[in-house]
Amino acid sequence: MALSPLNQRRWRNFKANRRAFWSLWIFAVLFGLSLGAELIANDKPLLVSFKGEYYTPFLQFYPETAFGGDFQTEAAYRDPEVQCLIVAQGAEACWDDPQGVIAQAKTGAVDGQPVVPGWILWAPIPYSYNTINDLGGAAPSAPDAQHWLGTDDTARDVLARVIYGFRLSISFALIVTALTSIIGIAAGAVQGYFGGWVDLTFQRVIEIWGATPSLYIIIIVGAIWQMSFWLLIGLMVLFGWTSLIGVVRAEFLRARNFEYVRAARALGVPDRVIMVRHVLPNAMVATLTMLPFLVTGTIGTLAALDFLGFGLPASAPSLGELTQQAKDNLQAPWLAFTAFTTFALMLSLLVFIFEGVRDAFDPRKTFR
């Protein structure tokens, strides 16, 4: 679908801002990779070949009996015995000498019987964000060939948690920002366009609501109920929808008496059409100016709550929890370095992108 001339000009202005344009590409690549985190970091195989059939353990549940085992529980693919059953096509000798049987199966025979060996395709990082690794030593452990960013104090791979945590933080921030923006823009538009008693009533409600100590309420709710992803989103939206009302209200109060708005009203154009088509575009520049602060503020709030222990559950791949571990384990500087680098890169890219979007929507700015 072709863009309108106005949107084409905005896209040209955005591309002319090289910092914003390249930040968008870098962020798109990083976020796209994080969306496929299960394909990059997973403690379950991506694909298994067993007796001529293919299995996708990272997507489906397979009991151990599906590979010739004895239990109906999910196969523990990291156990040598289960790996031996897959490679050696369910040979019973796997329970006695799994490594030896695997070596025999790769040669094409087990105990003199010909075998077409099966195989296991692992993710590049064979650990998920909640995989507890057997380090053979104390945790946290320093970066090495197996754990590129080391492990945390519960022996979980830091790189896997960063990949999943990046996706969690960005998704959380975008969802909260989108919901609060929709509610805030709608409320500010109604308040500024109609004015009068509508404006006065809204202002009193906002004053009361804004005086509510939202952080304390979130902490209290987290202490009473088990916090979840969507519950925390609901609480953030409940107390964050007033962020954009001020700028949107001011723009609508200013624009509602413009000549073209009065002419449209005199011609009988419905108020909702005037608000959306004629007045809202003028308020978008001021609104977009606030979006970087909303996104970065939401990420910071999530990290702060997780750092204090009142955010998402401890098992969740939270960057705030990684920061808390860095504070508790000063002898493991790789934790602090990883947390700082991740936050700095993520927030910088988002700020640069939204700066470019703001300038692209500003009709007074033209880039060459």
C-alpha positions, 0 to 999 in steps of 0.5 A, spaced: 500 500 500 502 506 497 504 511 503 500 518 502 504 524 500 504 526 508 507 520 510 512 519 505 515 526 507 515 523 514 519 517 512 524 521 508 525 526 514 526 520 519 531 516 514 535 523 513 536 522 521 541 517 520 542 516 528 535 514 528 534 510 522 540 506 524 538 505 531 531 503 528 535 497 524 539 495 530 533 495 535 529 491 530 534 486 529 535 485 536 528 485 538 527 480 532 532 475 535 529 476 542 522 474 539 525 468 537 528 466 543 526 459 544 530 458 537 536 461 540 536 459 547 533 453 549 534 447 554 530 442 549 532 440 542 529 444 536 529 437 532 529 430 534 530 424 529 528 418 532 526 411 528 525 415 521 520 420 525 521 427 527 520 431 533 520 438 535 521 438 543 521 445 544 514 446 541 511 439 544 510 435 550 513 428 548 514 423 554 520 419 555 516 412 553 516 416 546 524 414 545 524 407 548 524 410 556 520 407 562 517 414 564 510 417 562 513 424 564 517 429 559 523 426 557 529 429 560 533 431 554 539 433 557 540 426 561 545 422 557 541 416 558 535 419 554 540 422 549 543 415 548 536 412 547 535 417 541 541 416 538 541 408 539 534 408 537 532 406 544 537 400 545 536 398 552 544 398 553 543 405 554 541 405 561 548 401 563 553 405 559 550 411 555 556 414 552 559 407 550 553 406 546 552 412 543 559 411 540 557 405 538 551 407 534 555 413 531 559 407 527 552 404 525 552 398 530 550 397 537 552 390 540 553 387 533 546 389 530 546 395 525 543 401 527 541 408 523 543 413 528 538 418 530 540 425 532 539 431 536 539 438 533 540 443 539 539 451 539 546 455 539 545 456 546 543 450 549 540 453 556 533 456 557 532 462 562 530 458 568 535 452 566 539 450 573 546 448 570 551 443 574 557 447 574 561 442 578 563 448 582 560 455 586 555 459 583 556 465 580 561 462 575 565 467 570 564 467 563 567 461 559 566 457 553 560 454 555 557 460 558 559 466 554 556 471 560 557 466 566 552 464 570 548 467 576 548 465 583 543 460 582 547 457 576 542 459 570 546 462 564 546 469 564 546 470 556 539 466 556 536 470 561 538 477 557 535 474 551 529 473 554 529 479 559 530 483 553 524 481 550 520 481 556 522 488 558 521 491 551 514 487 550 512 490 557 514 497 555 510 497 549 504 494 551 503 499 557 505 505 553 500 503 547 495 502 552 496 508 557 497 512 550 490 510 547 487 512 554 491 518 555 490 521 548 482 520 548 481 523 555 485 529 554 482 530 547 475 530 550 477 534 556 481 539 551 476 539 545 469 540 549 472 544 555 467 547 560 464 543 565 467 537 562 474 540 563 473 542 570 470 535 572 476 531 569 481 536 572 479 534 579 479 527 577 486 527 575 488 531 581 485 526 586 488 520 581 495 523 581 496 524 588 495 517 589 502 513 591 502 508 585 508 505 587 506 504 594 500 501 591 503 496 586 508 494 592 502 492 597 498 489 591 505 485 590 505 483 597 498 480 597 497 477 591 502 473 586 504 478 581 504 476 574 505 479 567 498 482 566 497 484 573 503 488 573 501 491 566 494 492 569 497 496 575 501 500 570 496 502 566 491 504 571 496 509 574 500 511 568 494 513 563 494 520 566 501 522 563 499 524 556 493 528 558 496 535 560 500 535 553 494 533 549 489 537 553 493 543 551 493 542 544 486 541 543 484 547 547 489 551 543 486 548 536 479 548 538 478 555 536 482 555 529 478 557 523 478 551 520 476 547 526 470 553 527 469 552 519 468 544 520 463 545 526 459 550 522 459 545 516 456 540 520 462 535 521 461 531 527 465 532 533 469 526 533 471 527 526 474 534 527 477 531 533 481 525 530 482 528 523 483 535 524 485 537 531 489 530 533 495 531 528 497 537 531 497 534 538 501 528 535 508 532 535 507 534 543 505 527 544 510 523 540 515 528 544 513 524 551 513 517 548 520 516 549 520 518 557 514 513 557 517 507 554 524 508 558 520 510 564 516 504 564 522 499 563 525 503 569 519 502 573 519 494 571 526 494 573 526 497 580 520 493 582 524 487 580 530 489 583 526 490 590 522 484 589 515 486 588 515 485 581 515 479 576 516 472 580 523 471 581 523 465 576 522 470 570 527 473 566 528 480 569 533 484 568 532 488 574 533 481 578 539 481 574 541 487 577 539 485 584 544 479 583 550 484 581 549 488 587 549 482 592 555 478 588 560 484 587 565 478 586 562 477 580 563 483 576 560 480 569 553 481 572 553 488 573 557 489 566 552 485 563 546 489 566 549 496 565 550 494 558 543 491 556 540 497 559 544 502 556 544 499 549 536 498 550 534 505 552 539 509 548 536 505 542 529 507 544 530 514 545 534 515 538 528 512 535 523 516 538 527 522 537 527 521 530 519 519 530 518 526 533 522 530 528 519 526 522 512 528 525 514 536 526 512 540 520 517 545 521 523 540 521 526 538 514 532 534 514 537 534 507 
